[in-house]
Amino acid sequence: MTFSDEEIERYARHLMLAEVGGPGQQRLKAARVALVGLGGIGAPASLYLAAAGAGTLRLIDDDTIALSNLQRQILFQSADVGHAKVEVGAERLTALNPHVQIEAVPERLTDSNAATLLADCDVVIDGTDDFETRFVVNAACVGTGVPLVSGALGRWSGQVGVFAGQPCYRCLVADTPPDAETCARVGVVGALAGVIGAMAAMEAIKLITGAGQPLTGRLLIYDGLAAATRVVAVTPDPGCPTCGGA
């Protein structure tokens, strides 16, 4: 896979990195990344992945843009309110980097379409805010063997983890918590979405290029109020309904 002169200049800061270089940038160009949810996490993650030269981005979201989204979903503008997120997102990302192929899927990910939409991907980023969809994404990734980057946020804190086989996301969260919270219910500081979205993009780039140590089997927790992070190990759950924990 070769690069045009424009691509060489565009990705110059990647090409000079020992951990990426030409081979890593080629892997990025050949990669297909699915973003499930183009909201607080998916919006900034998609911008960084497009800028990085990820070859194909598949945007999966059935939602339209609301005015309340604009406090943190920096992919969109005021004039976009009421329009489909994936359609507007595809236009913005193409404008950012015309070398990236954008696949806009204005659908909700469900048990019936998850395997079809995710099986041919190299990495999946889940930025959804409901556990039902997270469990569906996780099951599809376990079934197809596609690495999952999972992000979540609320109020002033967020988390990012990578799940590739076992343990899976369901080993971390077995069932929907009875006190599950969403940003709509508890609020979220807008810049936090950028922090967690960028971290999710970083993990996807590491998985694709082979650089460094991805957060596989680990969860990074970020406390924005304290400006502190900690990383905890996720252990396989022998009773996990998805991967069995074996």
TORKOL-4160 file (C-alpha; in steps of 0.2 Angstrom, whole numbers, padded with zeros to 4 digits, m for minus):
246
<pt num="1" X="0000" Y="0000" Z="0000"/>
<pt num="2" X="0008" Y="0016" Z="m0006"/>
<pt num="3" X="0005" Y="0034" Z="m0001"/>
<pt num="4" X="0003" Y="0050" Z="m0012"/>
<pt num="5" X="0014" Y="0065" Z="m0009"/>
<pt num="6" X="0000" Y="0073" Z="0000"/>
<pt num="7" X="m0003" Y="0058" Z="0012"/>
<pt num="8" X="0016" Y="0058" Z="0016"/>
<pt num="9" X="0015" Y="0076" Z="0021"/>
<pt num="10" X="m0002" Y="0074" Z="0030"/>
<pt num="11" X="0005" Y="0060" Z="0041"/>
<pt num="12" X="0023" Y="0066" Z="0042"/>
<pt num="13" X="0022" Y="0067" Z="0061"/>
<pt num="14" X="0016" Y="0048" Z="0062"/>
<pt num="15" X="0029" Y="0043" Z="0049"/>
<pt num="16" X="0044" Y="0049" Z="0060"/>
<pt num="17" X="0038" Y="0039" Z="0075"/>
<pt num="18" X="0048" Y="0023" Z="0078"/>
<pt num="19" X="0032" Y="0015" Z="0084"/>
<pt num="20" X="0022" Y="0019" Z="0069"/>
<pt num="21" X="0032" Y="0024" Z="0054"/>
<pt num="22" X="0028" Y="0018" Z="0036"/>
<pt num="23" X="0022" Y="0000" Z="0041"/>
<pt num="24" X="0011" Y="0007" Z="0055"/>
<pt num="25" X="0003" Y="0020" Z="0044"/>
<pt num="26" X="0000" Y="0007" Z="0031"/>
<pt num="27" X="m0009" Y="m0003" Z="0044"/>
<pt num="28" X="m0020" Y="0012" Z="0048"/>
<pt num="29" X="m0024" Y="0015" Z="0030"/>
<pt num="30" X="m0030" Y="m0003" Z="0028"/>
<pt num="31" X="m0040" Y="m0003" Z="0044"/>
<pt num="32" X="m0058" Y="m0003" Z="0046"/>
<pt num="33" X="m0065" Y="0004" Z="0062"/>
<pt num="34" X="m0083" Y="0004" Z="0068"/>
<pt num="35" X="m0089" Y="0017" Z="0080"/>
<pt num="36" X="m0105" Y="0012" Z="0088"/>
<pt num="37" X="m0113" Y="0029" Z="0094"/>
<pt num="38" X="m0107" Y="0045" Z="0087"/>
<pt num="39" X="m0110" Y="0055" Z="0103"/>
<pt num="40" X="m0099" Y="0061" Z="0117"/>
<pt num="41" X="m0086" Y="0048" Z="0115"/>
<pt num="42" X="m0088" Y="0043" Z="0096"/>
<pt num="43" X="m0088" Y="0061" Z="0090"/>
<pt num="44" X="m0070" Y="0066" Z="0096"/>
<pt num="45" X="m0064" Y="0048" Z="0093"/>
<pt num="46" X="m0070" Y="0049" Z="0075"/>
<pt num="47" X="m0061" Y="0065" Z="0072"/>
<pt num="48" X="m0044" Y="0059" Z="0078"/>
<pt num="49" X="m0046" Y="0042" Z="0069"/>
<pt num="50" X="m0050" Y="0052" Z="0053"/>
<pt num="51" X="m0035" Y="0064" Z="0055"/>
<pt num="52" X="m0024" Y="0049" Z="0059"/>
<pt num="53" X="m0028" Y="0041" Z="0042"/>
<pt num="54" X="m0039" Y="0026" Z="0047"/>
<pt num="55" X="m0044" Y="0019" Z="0031"/>
<pt num="56" X="m0062" Y="0016" Z="0033"/>
<pt num="57" X="m0073" Y="0022" Z="0047"/>
<pt num="58" X="m0091" Y="0015" Z="0049"/>
<pt num="59" X="m0102" Y="0026" Z="0059"/>
<pt num="60" X="m0117" Y="0017" Z="0067"/>
<pt num="61" X="m0130" Y="0028" Z="0075"/>
<pt num="62" X="m0149" Y="0030" Z="0072"/>
<pt num="63" X="m0150" Y="0047" Z="0082"/>
<pt num="64" X="m0152" Y="0065" Z="0076"/>
<pt num="65" X="m0142" Y="0080" Z="0083"/>
<pt num="66" X="m0150" Y="0089" Z="0098"/>
<pt num="67" X="m0145" Y="0106" Z="0104"/>
<pt num="68" X="m0140" Y="0098" Z="0121"/>
<pt num="69" X="m0127" Y="0088" Z="0111"/>
<pt num="70" X="m0117" Y="0103" Z="0106"/>
<pt num="71" X="m0110" Y="0106" Z="0123"/>
<pt num="72" X="m0098" Y="0091" Z="0121"/>
<pt num="73" X="m0101" Y="0083" Z="0104"/>
<pt num="74" X="m0088" Y="0094" Z="0094"/>
<pt num="75" X="m0091" Y="0085" Z="0077"/>
<pt num="76" X="m0107" Y="0095" Z="0075"/>
<pt num="77" X="m0113" Y="0113" Z="0074"/>
<pt num="78" X="m0128" Y="0123" Z="0078"/>
<pt num="79" X="m0135" Y="0122" Z="0060"/>
<pt num="80" X="m0135" Y="0103" Z="0061"/>
<pt num="81" X="m0148" Y="0102" Z="0075"/>
<pt num="82" X="m0162" Y="0090" Z="0069"/>
<pt num="83" X="m0151" Y="0081" Z="0056"/>
<pt num="84" X="m0144" Y="0063" Z="0057"/>
<pt num="85" X="m0128" Y="0061" Z="0066"/>
<pt num="86" X="m0120" Y="0049" Z="0054"/>
<pt num="87" X="m0124" Y="0059" Z="0039"/>
<pt num="88" X="m0117" Y="0075" Z="0046"/>
<pt num="89" X="m0102" Y="0066" Z="0053"/>
<pt num="90" X="m0098" Y="0058" Z="0037"/>
<pt num="91" X="m0098" Y="0075" Z="0029"/>
<pt num="92" X="m0087" Y="0083" Z="0042"/>
<pt num="93" X="m0074" Y="0068" Z="0043"/>
<pt num="94" X="m0073" Y="0068" Z="0024"/>
<pt num="95" X="m0069" Y="0087" Z="0024"/>
<pt num="96" X="m0056" Y="0084" Z="0037"/>
<pt num="97" X="m0047" Y="0069" Z="0028"/>
<pt num="98" X="m0054" Y="0065" Z="0010"/>
<pt num="99" X="m0042" Y="0050" Z="0010"/>
<pt num="100" X="m0053" Y="0041" Z="0023"/>
<pt num="101" X="m0068" Y="0031" Z="0017"/>
<pt num="102" X="m0084" Y="0035" Z="0028"/>
<pt num="103" X="m0098" Y="0022" Z="0029"/>
<pt num="104" X="m0114" Y="0030" Z="0037"/>
<pt num="105" X="m0126" Y="0018" Z="0045"/>
<pt num="106" X="m0141" Y="0027" Z="0052"/>
<pt num="107" X="m0147" Y="0011" Z="0062"/>
<pt num="108" X="m0147" Y="0006" Z="0080"/>
<pt num="109" X="m0136" Y="m0009" Z="0083"/>
<pt num="110" X="m0146" Y="m0024" Z="0088"/>
<pt num="111" X="m0144" Y="m0043" Z="0091"/>
<pt num="112" X="m0150" Y="m0045" Z="0073"/>
<pt num="113" X="m0138" Y="m0033" Z="0064"/>
<pt num="114" X="m0123" Y="m0033" Z="0076"/>
<pt num="115" X="m0113" Y="m0047" Z="0068"/>
<pt num="116" X="m0115" Y="m0041" Z="0051"/>
<pt num="117" X="m0110" Y="m0023" Z="0055"/>
<pt num="118" X="m0095" Y="m0028" Z="0065"/>
<pt num="119" X="m0088" Y="m0044" Z="0059"/>
<pt num="120" X="m0077" Y="m0036" Z="0045"/>
<pt num="121" X="m0069" Y="m0023" Z="0056"/>
<pt num="122" X="m0052" Y="m0023" Z="0064"/>
<pt num="123" X="m0057" Y="m0013" Z="0079"/>
<pt num="124" X="m0074" Y="m0008" Z="0087"/>
<pt num="125" X="m0076" Y="0008" Z="0098"/>
<pt num="126" X="m0092" Y="0007" Z="0109"/>
<pt num="127" X="m0097" Y="0025" Z="0115"/>
<pt num="128" X="m0115" Y="0021" Z="0118"/>
<pt num="129" X="m0123" Y="0026" Z="0135"/>
<pt num="130" X="m0135" Y="0011" Z="0138"/>
<pt num="131" X="m0130" Y="m0006" Z="0145"/>
<pt num="132" X="m0142" Y="m0015" Z="0133"/>
<pt num="133" X="m0132" Y="m0009" Z="0118"/>
<pt num="134" X="m0115" Y="m0012" Z="0126"/>
<pt num="135" X="m0120" Y="m0030" Z="0130"/>
<pt num="136" X="m0125" Y="m0032" Z="0111"/>
<pt num="137" X="m0109" Y="m0024" Z="0105"/>
<pt num="138" X="m0098" Y="m0035" Z="0117"/>
<pt num="139" X="m0107" Y="m0051" Z="0112"/>
<pt num="140" X="m0104" Y="m0047" Z="0094"/>
<pt num="141" X="m0086" Y="m0043" Z="0096"/>
<pt num="142" X="m0083" Y="m0059" Z="0106"/>
<pt num="143" X="m0092" Y="m0069" Z="0093"/>
<pt num="144" X="m0082" Y="m0062" Z="0079"/>
<pt num="145" X="m0066" Y="m0060" Z="0087"/>
<pt num="146" X="m0065" Y="m0041" Z="0084"/>
<pt num="147" X="m0056" Y="m0031" Z="0098"/>
<pt num="148" X="m0067" Y="m0019" Z="0108"/>
<pt num="149" X="m0063" Y="m0002" Z="0114"/>
<pt num="150" X="m0076" Y="0003" Z="0127"/>
<pt num="151" X="m0078" Y="0020" Z="0134"/>
<pt num="152" X="m0090" Y="0028" Z="0146"/>
<pt num="153" X="m0092" Y="0044" Z="0155"/>
<pt num="154" X="m0103" Y="0054" Z="0167"/>
<pt num="155" X="m0102" Y="0070" Z="0178"/>
<pt num="156" X="m0083" Y="0072" Z="0180"/>
<pt num="157" X="m0076" Y="0055" Z="0177"/>
<pt num="158" X="m0074" Y="0042" Z="0163"/>
<pt num="159" X="m0066" Y="0026" Z="0159"/>
<pt num="160" X="m0058" Y="0016" Z="0144"/>
<pt num="161" X="m0055" Y="m0002" Z="0142"/>
<pt num="162" X="m0050" Y="m0014" Z="0129"/>
<pt num="163" X="m0058" Y="m0031" Z="0128"/>
<pt num="164" X="m0051" Y="m0045" Z="0116"/>
<pt num="165" X="m0059" Y="m0062" Z="0120"/>
<pt num="166" X="m0057" Y="m0065" Z="0138"/>
<pt num="167" X="m0060" Y="m0056" Z="0149"/>
<pt num="168" X="m0074" Y="m0047" Z="0140"/>
<pt num="169" X="m0084" Y="m0032" Z="0144"/>
<pt num="170" X="m0098" Y="m0043" Z="0152"/>
<pt num="171" X="m0085" Y="m0050" Z="0164"/>
<pt num="172" X="m0083" Y="m0032" Z="0170"/>
<pt num="173" X="m0102" Y="m0028" Z="0170"/>
<pt num="174" X="m0112" Y="m0044" Z="0172"/>
<pt num="175" X="m0129" Y="m0035" Z="0172"/>
<pt num="176" X="m0137" Y="m0018" Z="0170"/>
<pt num="177" X="m0134" Y="m0009" Z="0187"/>
<pt num="178" X="m0150" Y="m0005" Z="0196"/>
<pt num="179" X="m0144" Y="0013" Z="0198"/>
<pt num="180" X="m0137" Y="0015" Z="0181"/>
<pt num="181" X="m0134" Y="0033" Z="0176"/>
<pt num="182" X="m0134" Y="0042" Z="0160"/>
<pt num="183" X="m0127" Y="0059" Z="0155"/>
<pt num="184" X="m0145" Y="0065" Z="0152"/>
<pt num="185" X="m0149" Y="0061" Z="0170"/>
<pt num="186" X="m0134" Y="0066" Z="0180"/>
<pt num="187" X="m0125" Y="0078" Z="0168"/>
<pt num="188" X="m0107" Y="0078" Z="0161"/>
<pt num="189" X="m0093" Y="0091" Z="0159"/>
<pt num="190" X="m0091" Y="0094" Z="0140"/>
<pt num="191" X="m0072" Y="0093" Z="0140"/>
<pt num="192" X="m0073" Y="0075" Z="0148"/>
<pt num="193" X="m0080" Y="0068" Z="0132"/>
<pt num="194" X="m0064" Y="0075" Z="0123"/>
<pt num="195" X="m0053" Y="0066" Z="0135"/>
<pt num="196" X="m0061" Y="0049" Z="0135"/>
<pt num="197" X="m0065" Y="0050" Z="0116"/>
<pt num="198" X="m0046" Y="0054" Z="0113"/>
<pt num="199" X="m0041" Y="0040" Z="0124"/>
<pt num="200" X="m0053" Y="0028" Z="0114"/>
<pt num="201" X="m0045" Y="0033" Z="0098"/>
<pt num="202" X="m0028" Y="0031" Z="0105"/>
<pt num="203" X="m0031" Y="0013" Z="0110"/>
<pt num="204" X="m0038" Y="0009" Z="0093"/>
<pt num="205" X="m0023" Y="0017" Z="0085"/>
<pt num="206" X="m0011" Y="0006" Z="0096"/>
<pt num="207" X="m0021" Y="m0010" Z="0092"/>
<pt num="208" X="m0020" Y="m0006" Z="0073"/>
<pt num="209" X="m0002" Y="m0001" Z="0073"/>
<pt num="210" X="0005" Y="m0013" Z="0086"/>
<pt num="211" X="0012" Y="0001" Z="0096"/>
<pt num="212" X="0014" Y="0001" Z="0114"/>
<pt num="213" X="0003" Y="m0009" Z="0126"/>
<pt num="214" X="m0015" Y="m0007" Z="0123"/>
<pt num="215" X="m0027" Y="m0008" Z="0139"/>
<pt num="216" X="m0031" Y="m0026" Z="0135"/>
<pt num="217" X="m0039" Y="m0034" Z="0150"/>
<pt num="218" X="m0037" Y="m0017" Z="0159"/>
<pt num="219" X="m0048" Y="m0002" Z="0163"/>
<pt num="220" X="m0041" Y="0016" Z="0164"/>
<pt num="221" X="m0052" Y="0027" Z="0176"/>
<pt num="222" X="m0050" Y="0045" Z="0174"/>
<pt num="223" X="m0056" Y="0057" Z="0188"/>
<pt num="224" X="m0057" Y="0075" Z="0180"/>
<pt num="225" X="m0060" Y="0084" Z="0197"/>
<pt num="226" X="m0044" Y="0077" Z="0204"/>
<pt num="227" X="m0034" Y="0076" Z="0188"/>
<pt num="228" X="m0030" Y="0058" Z="0192"/>
<pt num="229" X="m0030" Y="0042" Z="0183"/>
<pt num="230" X="m0028" Y="0024" Z="0189"/>
<pt num="231" X="m0028" Y="0007" Z="0180"/>
<pt num="232" X="m0036" Y="m0009" Z="0186"/>
<pt num="233" X="m0036" Y="m0026" Z="0180"/>
<pt num="234" X="m0051" Y="m0035" Z="0173"/>
<pt num="235" X="m0052" Y="m0053" Z="0178"/>
<pt num="236" X="m0062" Y="m0066" Z="0168"/>
<pt num="237" X="m0078" Y="m0071" Z="0176"/>
<pt num="238" X="m0081" Y="m0090" Z="0176"/>
<pt num="239" X="m0099" Y="m0086" Z="0176"/>
<pt num="240" X="m0099" Y="m0073" Z="0162"/>
<pt num="241" X="m0114" Y="m0076" Z="0151"/>
<pt num="242" X="m0105" Y="m0071" Z="0135"/>
<pt num="243" X="m0087" Y="m0077" Z="0136"/>
<pt num="244" X="m0088" Y="m0090" Z="0150"/>
<pt num="245" X="m0073" Y="m0083" Z="0158"/>
<pt num="246" X="m0063" Y="m0098" Z="0153"/>
